[in-house]
Amino acid sequence: MDEVFKALSDPTRRGILDGLYREDGQTLGALGRPFPGMTRFGVMKHLAQLERAGLVVTKRRGREKLHFLNPVPIRLVHDRWVSKYAEPWAAALSGLKSALETTMEKVFEIYIRTTPERLWQALTDGETRSKYNFGVRIDSDWTVGSPYAYRHSRAPGLLGEGVNLEVDPPRKLVQSYTALWSDAVKNEGSSRVTYEIEPVGDSCRLTVTHDQLREGASPELYGGWPMVLSGLKTWLESGELLTTPGSLMYNSGS
């Protein structure tokens, strides 16, 4: 948390995040254009600080290095303090931010104190998944080419479905993804979600990439990832359940 607050304390770093908020997946050169008085090295130093705080994630695309806004650390701050005192509309405002983002690829990264095997189990076991994924189970036999489905006992039908494209436990899982919980997401068709697990000391870095999204796709498709990953971290590290509005969506009967 200290790294997050330190990173956000600088107006230039906040400006870089604003730039990624407007347009995700930018190069170093593009991010430096709004700061004509700053050297390339200066922009790199600010980006390094944002990466250390987990607020920016990088991905290689050929010879280019692209930078993506990672809202998960901010979500963790929200879940630790704001959601304990604020009404549900506080999380709704967070959702409004996501509603303004329309890019074709979203990247989320989080560090969790656990083993790769336990993290893989949390991603693929239906009962465990329900503890941090809005109470929703996932069912599959977890073989390449096999289907999977999202279900909740209080939902009238399937909430999502897809096919396992790559299954490499406990390192990587790639799935096609078709959301079904509303007309808005049904109309978007299929996208793709990639989970990558990397051991780092006594922890794991989990990177979730949601891509193959239509330009201007409904934010319902990707806006919930920060809350899901925050709940996953909380469950694996403490055994506790988050009680944010999103996590209670079906349990509350709404």
Secondary structure, 3 states (H helix, E strand, C coil): CHHHHHHHCCHHHHHHHHHHHHCCCECHHHHHCCCCCCCHHHHHHHHHHHHHCCCEEEEEECCEEEEEECCHHHHHHHHHHHHHHCCCHHHHHHHHHHHCCCCCCEEEEEEECCCHHHHHHHHHCHHHHHCCCCCCEEEECCCCCCEEEEECCCCCCCCEEEEEEEEECCCEEEEEEEECCCHHHHCCCEEEEEEEEEEECCEEEEEEEEECCCCCCCHHHCCCHHHHHHHHHHHHHHCCCCCCCCCCCCCCCC
